[in-house]
Amino acid sequence: MSSNAIATQQTSIMEEVIAKGDLARLSPDQRAAYYDQVCRSMGLNSLTQPFQYITLSGKLTLYATRTATDQLRKINGVSVEIVDRETIDGVHIVTAKATDASGRVDTEIGAVAIKGLAGDALANALMKATTKAKRRVTLSICGLGFLDESELETIQTARVAHVDVETGVIVDSPGDAAVSALPAGEPMITDAQIRKIHALKNAKGLTDQGIKELHGKTSAKLLTRMEAGRFIDELESFPGTGELDADQSELVSADGNADRYTR
């Protein structure tokens, strides 16, 4: 195929995506070409899979992984520094400032709910807020409107879409699985761990919302095996209903029991 024909095909693909806003409407070959084109336009190595697929509001789209933001900082000479941290109404907010090679400056925030958290759970939440801020400001200063993977777990309508990035083939239905912003291949929570968390939740009288705030995800099924292990340790040390402070009391039901397990 001539270079002019390739350019015409790429332009056609881009126009179709922009018009429809849904990559699911493209053919597998078009999806693969579009993915490669997006990476090339930013100087990213497509072989490292800097983007993955999700469905958002019923449309198949891309989100940026850590690989994308790491490469973008290097390519564009972006330096990032944390300029502020504050906690407002139980939400920890981190402000990051990015400066690119031309001297242009941009700022963005990362926010994570930390009310009722302690120990490792609190430490992880604080680090997550920092990560969010750094990745969001990187995408912003590079002029990209993609979601970052650290933001996905807070969007309940987002769903994982398993797409072969090399062929563009949708492996399964993009609406089947809840989003898990996890590194590929990381072992997930086991059935035994789910049962253990369920038992501890009821024993401690935690509410559905309380358990979510403690593990920090929209569903316990999004925990990795290692995260679940740490979370179980945290639950085991969680005080009984008679030993709760004011913040912890908000995580417990009025009668000290919870009748459902949020998964």
Secondary structure, DSSP 8 states (H G I E B T S, - for coil): --HHHHHHHHHHHHHHHHHH--GGGS-HHHHHHHHHHHHHHHT--GGG--EEEEEETTEEEEEE-HHHHHHHHHHHT-EEEEEEEEEETTEEEEEEEEE-TT--EEEEEEEEE-TT--HHHHHHHHHHHHHHHHHHHHHHHTT---EEGGGGGG-TT-EE--B-TTT--B-S-TTSEE-----TT--B--HHHHHHHHHHHHHHTB-HHHHHHHH-SS-GGGSBHHHHHHHHHHHHHS--GGG--HHHHTTB-TTS-------
